[in-house]
Amino acid sequence: MSGHSKFANIKHKKEKNDAAKGKIFTMIGREIAVAVKEGGPDPANNFKLAQVIAKAKSNNMPNDTIERGIKKASGDGGNVNYETVVYEGYGPGGTAIIVKCLTDNRNRTAANVRNAFSKGQGSIGTQGCVSYMFDEKGQIIIDRQECDMDADTLMMTALDAGAEDFAEEDDSFEITTGPADLETVRKALTDAGIAMVSAEVSMLPQNYVTVTADADLVNIERILDLLDEDDDVQEVYHNWEMA
């Protein structure tokens, strides 16, 4: 994983999104509503909800906001009409992009996602066309500067809790888990007093692509920026090795 630090990407995204924290909370609120509708309000018996709660906490969503969202979805779950839609496609320079959306209007979302790819000289592909290049994993990112625990102790704490892998980057520690083990490892780190930048199930690329042409760099940034601006887009995964 060395050289592919996600922390720099997260910092870049957070810098852009700090002024739009309400939008982030709204997006997570949608995920909470869908998770409760599908599996009930108890995270102990609803793995998907437990994952969303972990994501909410890593984005500093207040506990009372999370609880209100769960209660609202529990009492009025029948009115939750969002559905998950995933798009896969190709970006400039041979990059692969996966876009996960929660939408109440498939036609609107499909048009917006297609437009983002088109404006960045990319193209939407068929389902499965690039997802085989990614692995679904739990991923926890820790800022080295905010972590008082030494690397060896942190690694053993994570591995003892069920983590699959531990990597040191210049600016961060990155812990990888199986999707089902994410919450257990996150809780163990929380109990140990470790602050996390993010803790969520992600699609991790098996290999990364370096984009060198100036035009391609401009275009892939354009695709990602347009997708970030779309309220229906929840997550964007790609294998571009960002500088």
Secondary structure by P-SEA (a helix, b strand, c coil): cccccaaaaaaaaaaacccaaaaaaaaaaaaaaaaaaaccccccccaaaaaaaaaaaaacccaaaaaaaaaaaaaccccccbbbbbbbbccccbbbbbbbbccccaaaaaaaaaaaaaaacccccccccccccccbbbbbbbccccccccaaaaaaaaaaaccccccccccbbbbbbcccaaaaaaaaaaaaccccccccccccccbbbbbccaaaaaaaaaaaaaaaacccccbbbbccccc
